[in-house]
């Protein structure tokens, strides 16, 4: 609900709810107000609720200290990188590619992005084209390397280092497929903080719908972890899990949401999806059912945190929170990992911590861009910004 629509009493009630949620939390750090909660205020899981509140509070900080690498090799000159993108219409992929380009400018390297257009044939062709360019390194941008096993094998044979962005389940080096490193947050951390947010802001009482894509093992793993994390609280009830392939969200989600509203009515108070895109497609159905944009069901995306998700959150239109990836920071990390590979050093081992974004702590921004990483990487590379000693 927009502030200018609230009565003075409404504002007082909202402030009281927020204060109750944040009791015992760390003073002075940024917090998310969270949606107003209806129903019981006595937690059905006191110990779990306390832990969820603390975890959500930590994840909502907007000025965290830099805990990434502070040492490493100086920039190796004259390198070229090709970013093979799953599709540049995917905001997460596009955001990571933008970060790579920005970091390459600081590093003094060349970058070319080749768009796979979102199809297996297109991605395979893009990867083959990348190899023919004989670059210093190739980024596997947001697709399963098994889809391009022949191209991966050829790149390995040519000793072209490969770094993935959301390419395999876990961050860090991979032996099968052979990747110098894979850049992503930990899926278990993303799943848990999504569940923690629901537990914290429902005060331990929620009826939850989970949206997933069971055709993608990574997505299925994430939603399974979300369900297990929600199950820690006896006051949180899983109403149903909806399996809608990401490629079908625009055609299937509106109809499914209408059916869910008819089936569960006011029992459906929260939703969590493996990607923010589900809520872009749910919004028309919720609006048609005369649901309020700032009301239940309160929705959190356990996905990339793309600009459209932030726009829905900031305008309080059918999405209350997201667990965004620090896309630009990850682009800079990709370049730093390549520099380590070219220098004969091991990967940095850094994994970005999870973050929660709401209308209260986003500052009106449309991406999560934590502080500190640009200066840290420039210092490592010996590439200080103009005007700095």
N, C-alpha and C positions, 0 to 999 in steps of 0.2 A: 504493500500500500504506500502510495506516495505521501511524504510528510505533509504537503499542503492540503491533503484530504482528511487528515486526522483532526479530531476534536482535541481539546486540551486534555480531556479525560483519557482519550485513546492513547495519547502520547505518554501520559503518566503510567498507564497500564503496561505499555510496551517497554518503558524503561524499567519498570519493576520486574518484568519477566526476564529481561536481559541481566539485570543485577542478580536475580536468583540463579540463573544459569552459571554465572561467572564467579559465584561465591568460592573463595579459596583459591582463585586463579592468580597468576602472577600479576602484580601491579605494574602499570606503565607500558605494557606491550599492547599491540594492536589486537582488537577482537572483532568478531563478527556478531552482529546483533541476533541473527537467527530469526526464524519465523515465530510469530506468536503461537503458543501451544494451547490447545483445548484439551479437556479431559483431565484425568488424574494427575496430580502433581507429586504424589508419593511414588518414588521409584520402585519398579518391580525388580530392580537389580542394583542395590545401593553401591556395592563395591565396584561393579563394572561401570556404573554411571559416573562415579567419581573419576575413574581412570579415563573414561571417554571424554569428560569435560577437560581434563588436564591435557590430553593428547590434542584435542581440537584447539585449545588455547595456544599451545606451542606451534601448531601448524598454521595458525592464522597470523603469526608475526610477519610484518611486512619489511622489517629491516634486520634480517638475520645476519650474523657474522659470517664471513667467508670461511668455510672449512674445506675448500678444495685445495688443489696443489699450490704450493708456493715455491717449489724448486723444480728444475727441469732443464733440458738443453735449450741453448739459444737457437733462434730461428735459423733453420737450414735454408739458404737462399735458392731461388729459382725453381720452386716446385709447382706442379700443376695437379689439380684435383678435379675429378668428375663426380658429380652428385647424381646418381641414378634414382629418380623419384618414382615412387609407386604411382602417384598422380599429383600434379600440382594443384588440383582442385581440393585436395585434402588439406585443410588449414594447418594441421600439425606438421605434415611433410613440408609444406611451403614455409612455415615458420622456422623449421630447422635449417632448411636450405638458405633462407635469408640470413640466419646466424652464421652459417659457413661462409657466405659471401662477405659479410661484414668482417669476420675474423681474417679472411684471406687478404682483405685490403690492409689490415693492420700488419699482417705477416709479410706482405709483399709477394704473395703467391697468386696464381691464376686459377679461376674456378669456372667450370662449365656445368650447367644443369641440363640433364636430358630427361624429358618427361615420358614415363612409361604409359601414360593415358589410362591407367587403372585396369588394363587387361593383361592376362598372361602373355599373350603374343607381343603386346606393346612393351611390356617390361623386359622380356627376353631380347627383343630387338634393341631396346635402349641400352641394355647391358653389353650386348655384342658391339654396338657402336662405341661405347665407352672404351672397351678393350682395344679396338682398332686405333684409338687415339693415343694409345700407349702413355697414359698419364702416370704421374708418380704414385697416385693412390686413387681408389674408388670408394665412394660411399654407397652402401646399400640402404636406400632411404625409404623405410616403412613397408617393406615387403619380405615375405618368407624366402630366404636364400634357396630353399629346396625347389622353389619355382624356377630358379635359374642355376641348377646344379652344374650344367655343362659350362656355363659362363664362369661360375665360381671356380671350377676346377682349372679352367684355362688361365684365369687371373692368378691363381695360386702357382701354376706351372711357370708363369712369366714373372713370378716374384713381385707382383703388384699388391701392396698391402690393401686389405679390405677392412673397412670399419662400418659397422651397422648402426643405424638409428632405428630402434624398435624392430630390429630384424629377428632376434631370437628372444626367448622368455626372460633370460637373466642378463644383468649388466656384466661387463667385463669381457675377457678373452673367451673365445669359443674354438674348440677343436673340430667339431663337426656340426656345421660347416666351419672351415678355417677362417676365423676373423681375428684380427689383431685386438679388437675390442668391440663391444656393443654398448651403445649409449642409450640408457633408459633409466627411469626410476624403478624401484623394486615393486613388482606387482603385488606382493604381499603387503607392502606398506600402503599402497594406493587403496587396496581392498579394505584394509583395517581402518584407515582414517575415514573412508566413506561411511563405513558402519558406525564408527565412533561419532561422527557428526549427527547421524540420525538418532543414535541413542542419547547423545547429549541434549539435542534441541527438542526432542520429544519427551524429555525427562524420563526416559525409560519406558514409554508407552507409545507404540506405533503399530499401524497396520501397513506393511510394506509390499510393494510390487517391485520385482527385479526384472530389468530388461537386459537380455544378452543375445549373443549370436553364437549358437552352439556349433556352427560350422567352422569356427576359428578356434583351434585349441587354446591359444593365448586368452581369448575372450572367455571361453568356458572356464578356464582355470581361474580367471579373475572373478567371475560371478560366483563360482563355487566357494572361493575364499570370502567373498562378501557375505554369503549366506551363513557360513560358519561363524564369522565375526558377529553378525546380527544375533545368532542363536545364543551368544553368551548372555544375553539379557532376556529373562523370562517374560518381561513385559512387552517385548517386541515380537510381533507375529508376522511371519512370512505368509502373505495372502496367496501369492502365486509368482511363478517365474515365467516370463513371456520370452519365447525364443523367436526373434525376428532378425533374419540376416541383415547386416548393415546395408547391403545393396538393395534391400526391399523396404527400408524404413519409411520412405515417402509414400509408398503405396499401401503398406500394411499397418503402420502404427496408428493412424487416425481411427481406423475401424476397430482395432484392438482396444484402444483407449476408450472409445464409446462403449464397447462391450464390458470393459472392466468397471466403468462408472455405473452401468446398469446392474452389474453383478454384486459389487461391493458397496456401492453408495458411500456413506460417510465413514465406513470402516477403513477405506483407503485414504491414509493420511500422509504417506511418504513414498517416494520412488527413488530407486538408484539404478543407473544404467551404466553399462561398460563404456559408453561413449556419449558425449553431449548431444550428438545428432538426433537421438531418439526424442529429446525434448523439443527440438525444432519442429519435428513432425507431430508431436503430441499436442502442441499449443493450440492449433486450430480446433481440435476436438474438445479440448478443455474449455476453450472460449465459447464454442457452440453450445456446450452444456451449462453455460452461464457461471462457470467457475471463475473466481477472482484470481487475477495474475499473481497476487501476493498471498493467496490462501492455499489451503490443502487441495490436492496433494503437493507437499513440498518436495521439490526434485533436486537431486544432486547427481552430477555427471562424474563418473570415475574414469575420465578420459583425458584428452589432450588439453582442454581448456582453450578452445578456439575463440576467435573474436566474437562470433555470433553468440556463443554461450555467455561471454561476459556482457554482451549487450542485453540479453534476456535477464541476466542477474541484476545488472545495474538499473534496469527499468522495471524490475520486479514483475516480469511477465513469464510466469510458469517455469521458472528455474530459480532456485534459491542459492545454490552453491555448485562449485566445481573443484576438482582436484587437478589443477593445470600442470602441465610439464613446463619447465623453464626453457622454452624452445630456443631462444637466442643463445642462452648460456650453453645449451647442449651443442649448438653449432660451433661455438668457440672451443668447447671441449673436444669436438671431433678434430679440429685443426691441431690442437695441442697433442692429441694422441697420435696423429699422423707424424708430427714433428718428432715425437719420441721414437716411433717406428723407424723413421729415416735416420735417426741418430744412434740406432742400435740399443735403445733403452727399453725397459718394460713399460707396459701401460701404467697410467697413474693410479688406477684403482678407485678413482673418485666416483661416487654415486650421489646425485643431487637428492636432498631430502624432500619429502612430500610437503605440499603446501595446500591450504584451503583458501579459496577465494569466495567472498560473499559481497553483497552491496556495501556492507559496512567497512570492509578493509581493502576493496579494490581501488579506491581513490578515483573511480570513474575510468580507469584504464581498461583496455581490451586485451591485455596479455599479462602474464606473470613474468616480470623481468627483475629478478633479485639483484641487489647491489653487490659490487665488489669484484666480480669475476673479470671484467674487462681490464681493470688496472692490474689485477693479479697476473693474468696471462701475459699482458704486455711486459710486465716486469720480468717474468720468466724468459720471454723471448728476446729481451733486450730491444723492444720496440715501443719505447715510451711515446705517449701521445704528444702532439705538438704543444709546446708551452710547458712541458714537464722536463725536469732535469734528468 
